[in-house]
Amino acid sequence: MGPTPQQPTPGARSLADALSRLRQEAPVAHPLLDLAERGDIEMEHLRRLVGVELRTHRAELATYGTMIARYPHHPTTGLYLAVARLVHEAHFKLRDCATALGIPAERIGEWPSGVDALAFGNYISWLALHGGQADNALALYCDMTVYFPGCTALVERLRDTDLKVPPEFVDYYAGGQSDELERQALEVVQYGLDHGEDGDVAVRRARLLEEHLGRFWTAAAAG
């Protein structure tokens, strides 16, 4: 039997609560959802979303591998193995989305271009190289608690439009968040805090990730 997972203590939870307060005080824009709510979203925006995400998957897998290499111990390795497996399996479903939306094979992983399309992947790559366990795990926690609800809200809005959204797209983006992965992420945050990492730095860097996620949505909404 492996080690018994530790429940996050108020230290990790308080950082998550601080992020939530920042989100309420200064929400990060979701321009793709705004387009859907106005009825201005088009199929090309959905293609761009899938394209940006396909590019991001590469950076995510490299990021998680970097964290495993830097911190090859429990609980950090378990978290990043689980998340890497999730992204790896999701990648095949996302390629099905690309095919259903008519994205040419030669553009997969290379389109769309521009700073916004690369911003999220660039940031998580930098953080994996230079950040500690607490700020990387809190950023991942922030990603999961913002990205998945943002996707769910988008799919719900799309149901009210006249767009003929492929079922592959709905299946991919309607998937919910994982309470277990969020718990594991906070466990790693607490582990980092218990080993001397700075909680204030973790909050600042996780908030930066949320702002870069805003650029992810901006890249999809362009054009």
C-alpha positions in Angstrom: 0.0 0.0 0.0 1.2 3.5 -0.7 1.3 6.4 1.7 -2.1 7.7 2.9 -2.9 11.0 1.2 -3.0 14.0 3.6 -6.0 16.3 3.7 -5.1 19.9 2.8 -4.8 22.0 5.9 -6.1 25.6 6.1 -2.8 26.8 4.7 -3.5 25.6 1.2 -7.2 26.2 1.5 -6.6 29.8 2.5 -4.5 30.4 -0.7 -7.3 29.0 -2.8 -9.8 31.3 -1.0 -7.5 34.3 -1.7 -7.6 33.4 -5.4 -11.3 33.2 -5.3 -11.5 36.7 -3.7 -9.3 38.1 -6.4 -11.5 36.6 -9.0 -14.6 38.2 -7.5 -12.9 41.6 -7.1 -11.3 41.7 -10.6 -12.7 39.0 -12.9 -10.6 37.9 -15.8 -12.4 38.4 -19.1 -13.8 35.4 -21.1 -14.3 37.1 -24.5 -15.3 33.8 -26.2 -18.2 33.4 -23.8 -19.0 37.0 -24.3 -19.4 36.4 -28.0 -21.7 33.5 -27.4 -23.8 35.5 -25.0 -24.2 38.2 -27.6 -25.0 35.7 -30.3 -21.9 36.7 -32.3 -20.0 33.5 -32.0 -19.2 31.6 -35.3 -17.8 28.2 -36.2 -14.4 29.8 -36.9 -14.2 30.7 -33.2 -14.8 27.1 -32.2 -12.0 26.0 -34.7 -9.7 28.6 -33.1 -10.5 27.3 -29.6 -9.6 23.8 -30.6 -6.5 25.0 -32.4 -5.3 27.0 -29.4 -5.9 24.0 -27.1 -4.1 21.6 -29.3 -1.0 23.9 -29.2 -1.4 24.2 -25.4 -1.5 20.4 -24.9 2.2 20.2 -26.0 3.2 22.7 -23.4 1.1 21.0 -20.7 2.7 17.6 -21.2 6.2 19.1 -21.2 5.3 21.1 -18.0 4.1 18.1 -16.1 7.1 16.0 -17.1 9.4 18.8 -15.9 7.6 18.9 -12.5 8.0 15.1 -12.2 11.7 15.4 -13.0 12.3 18.2 -10.6 10.2 16.8 -7.7 10.2 13.0 -8.1 8.5 12.2 -4.8 5.0 11.9 -3.2 2.7 13.8 -3.4 4.0 15.9 -6.3 4.7 13.0 -8.7 1.3 11.5 -8.2 -0.5 14.7 -9.1 1.4 15.3 -12.3 1.3 11.7 -13.4 -2.5 11.9 -13.1 -2.9 15.2 -14.8 -0.5 14.2 -17.6 -2.5 11.1 -18.2 -5.7 13.2 -18.4 -4.3 15.5 -21.0 -2.7 12.6 -23.0 -6.1 10.9 -23.2 -7.9 14.1 -23.9 -5.6 14.9 -26.8 -7.1 12.1 -29.0 -10.7 13.4 -28.3 -9.5 16.9 -29.2 -8.1 15.7 -32.5 -11.5 14.2 -33.2 -13.0 17.7 -32.6 -10.5 19.2 -35.0 -11.5 16.7 -37.7 -15.2 17.3 -37.1 -14.7 21.0 -37.4 -12.7 20.7 -40.6 -9.3 21.9 -39.3 -6.7 20.7 -41.9 -4.3 18.1 -40.5 -1.3 20.2 -41.4 -2.6 23.1 -39.1 -3.0 20.9 -36.0 -0.5 22.0 -33.4 0.6 25.0 -35.6 -2.4 27.3 -35.7 -3.6 29.8 -34.8 -0.5 32.0 -34.5 0.1 35.1 -32.4 1.2 35.9 -28.9 -2.2 35.3 -27.3 -2.3 31.7 -28.7 1.0 30.9 -27.1 0.8 32.9 -23.9 -0.7 30.2 -21.7 1.7 27.5 -22.8 4.6 29.9 -22.5 3.7 30.8 -18.9 3.2 27.3 -17.6 6.5 26.3 -19.2 8.3 29.1 -17.4 6.6 28.3 -14.1 7.5 24.6 -14.3 11.2 25.6 -14.8 11.4 28.4 -12.2 8.5 27.9 -9.7 8.2 25.7 -6.7 5.7 23.0 -5.8 3.3 25.3 -4.1 2.9 27.9 -6.8 2.8 25.3 -9.6 0.2 23.2 -7.9 -1.9 26.3 -6.9 -1.7 27.5 -10.5 -2.9 24.0 -11.7 -5.7 24.2 -9.1 -6.6 27.6 -10.4 -6.6 26.3 -14.0 -8.9 23.4 -13.2 -11.4 25.6 -11.2 -11.6 28.3 -13.9 -11.1 26.5 -17.2 -13.7 23.7 -16.7 -16.5 25.9 -15.6 -15.6 28.3 -18.4 -16.0 25.5 -20.9 -19.2 24.3 -19.4 -20.7 27.8 -19.6 -19.6 28.1 -23.2 -21.3 24.8 -24.2 -24.5 25.9 -22.5 -24.5 29.2 -24.4 -23.9 27.4 -27.6 -27.0 25.4 -27.1 -29.0 28.6 -27.5 -27.4 29.5 -30.9 -28.1 28.3 -34.4 -24.6 26.9 -34.8 -24.5 23.2 -35.8 -21.9 22.3 -33.2 -20.4 18.8 -33.7 -21.1 16.3 -31.0 -17.4 15.7 -30.6 -17.0 19.4 -29.5 -19.8 19.2 -27.0 -18.5 15.9 -25.6 -15.1 17.3 -25.1 -16.0 20.7 -23.6 -19.0 19.7 -21.5 -16.8 17.4 -19.3 -16.7 18.6 -15.7 -13.9 19.2 -13.3 -12.4 16.6 -11.0 -12.8 17.0 -7.3 -10.1 14.4 -6.7 -7.5 16.2 -8.9 -8.3 19.5 -7.1 -7.8 17.8 -3.8 -4.5 16.4 -4.9 -3.4 19.8 -6.2 -4.1 21.4 -2.8 -2.2 18.6 -1.1 0.9 19.5 -3.1 0.4 23.2 -2.4 0.4 22.3 1.3 3.4 20.1 0.9 5.3 23.0 -0.6 4.2 25.4 2.1 5.3 22.9 4.8 8.7 22.8 3.1 9.2 26.6 3.3 7.7 27.8 0.0 6.1 31.3 0.0 2.3 31.3 -0.1 2.1 34.9 -1.3 4.3 34.1 -4.3 2.1 31.1 -5.0 -1.1 33.3 -5.0 0.6 35.9 -7.3 1.7 33.3 -9.8 -1.6 31.4 -9.8 -3.4 34.7 -10.4 -1.0 35.3 -13.4 -2.0 31.9 -14.7 -5.6 32.9 -14.6 -4.8 36.1 -16.5 -3.0 34.0 -19.1 -6.0 31.8 -19.4 -7.9 34.9 -20.3 -5.4 35.3 -23.2 -6.2 31.7 -24.2 -9.9 32.7 -24.6 -8.9 35.9 -26.3 -6.9 34.0 -28.9 -10.0 31.8 -29.7 -12.3 34.9 -29.9 -10.1 36.7 -32.4 -10.8 37.0 -36.1 
